[in-house]
Amino acid sequence: MAVREILKMGDPRLLRVAPPVTAFDTPELHALIADMFDTMAAANGAGLAAPQIGVDLQLVIFGFDRNERYPDAPAVPKTVLINPVITPLDAEVEEGWEGCLSVPGLRGVVPRARRIRYTGFDPQGRPIEREAEGFHARVVQHECDHLIGRLYPTRMTDLTKLGFTSVLFPEMDPNADD
């Protein structure tokens, strides 16, 4: 389909709360999802939320077998998640490095729930319910934050752990993180 422009931090559209999807299994929804997958692939992303391309809908995609931006991360199942709800499964929180296609060239350490349940719908409107932990849970939480107007720096508790990817991870291809 098409690679869309990814909005960057500072764009006020990234701070809005997205309304829920109300029409499932439509040609427009399928075209948007295809564009999102094309855009995510072109940017080497682990996930993408509709608000990141200027579309105010509660829609996120995520997943990969291997991702050069996160070379040590385990595979995450390719998923389209609409109108998501996240529930932590316990109080355990873990810190981990995150980057964002809307915050290119930077990484930060972000605390997230280690184990979650997420629910929502697929493009046809069928319910999805899964449990996730570790990096998979981190990706889901990160992408769903975009639906409530949050970028990962606003979740950080220690800004001394925010830096340029090229400095923090010099072995990484700098073009893989923009």
Beta strands, then each sheet from edge to edge (+ up, - down):
strand 1: 47-49
strand 2: 59-64
strand 3: 76-88
strand 4: 93-100
strand 5: 103-113
strand 6: 115-121
strand 7: 127-133
strand 8: 162-164
sheet 1: 1+ 2- 3+ 6- 7+
sheet 2: 4+ 5- 8+
end
